[in-house]
Amino acid sequence: MRWLIGAAVCQVVIAGTYPAHWWTPVPQDQRASWEILPQAAGPGEVIVSKRNELGILSNFAATPFTFRGKRYASVEGFWQMMLYPEGPRDARALARGIAWAHTRDEVARMTAFEAKDAGTLGEANMRKMGIDWVTFEGRRMPYRSKGKGEHYRLIVAAMRAKLAQNPRVREILIKTGRLVLRADHVEEADALAEWRYCEIWMAIRRELRRD
């Protein structure tokens, strides 16, 4: 009942300002196991749901971009490919008993759950090897650093490249106005900064508004 009331309040607040279908309730029996439905938004909030155009802001979205001379199919593909060996002399490629289901370039061309699943396999290999780092352009960096370290800065840079090279992304982000963006999936309670992509988008949106 609480979410029904919250959704109704949202509709009053946003009437005539934002597309009403962003909050259209979805039956609970149609909910994916990982999903937070649009009607879960509180007053002044919107769920970045993959069920409508807001999903283009998700890291999963097929929004190709070029970053430092290389092409990526999605931010998710960019993120997960860093878990994989950069070449045959990479320590991860040389580790005994470790099999890689994909190449780094293959992961870079992935989107959505395909990229996420590749990352799950990559993290499993990291645990087997006892490593806590990933690489980009030959540089090692901590994967789950508590500060806004190099990995965080790369993810933000990739999101900015996605925005700059996909006009629809910019259009939708600006269209969200001053709404608080919430992910459409359950986030870890202690999720690190680069995992909180909605917060990153809101920071970028504030910059766009100032400009």
Helices and strands as residue ranges (DSSP letters): H 2-14, G 20-23, G 28-30, G 38-40, E 45-48, G 53-57, E 65-67, E 70-72, H 75-81, H 91-94, H 104-108, H 112-129, E 133-136, E 139-142, H 150-165, H 167-175, E 180-183, G 193-195, H 197-210
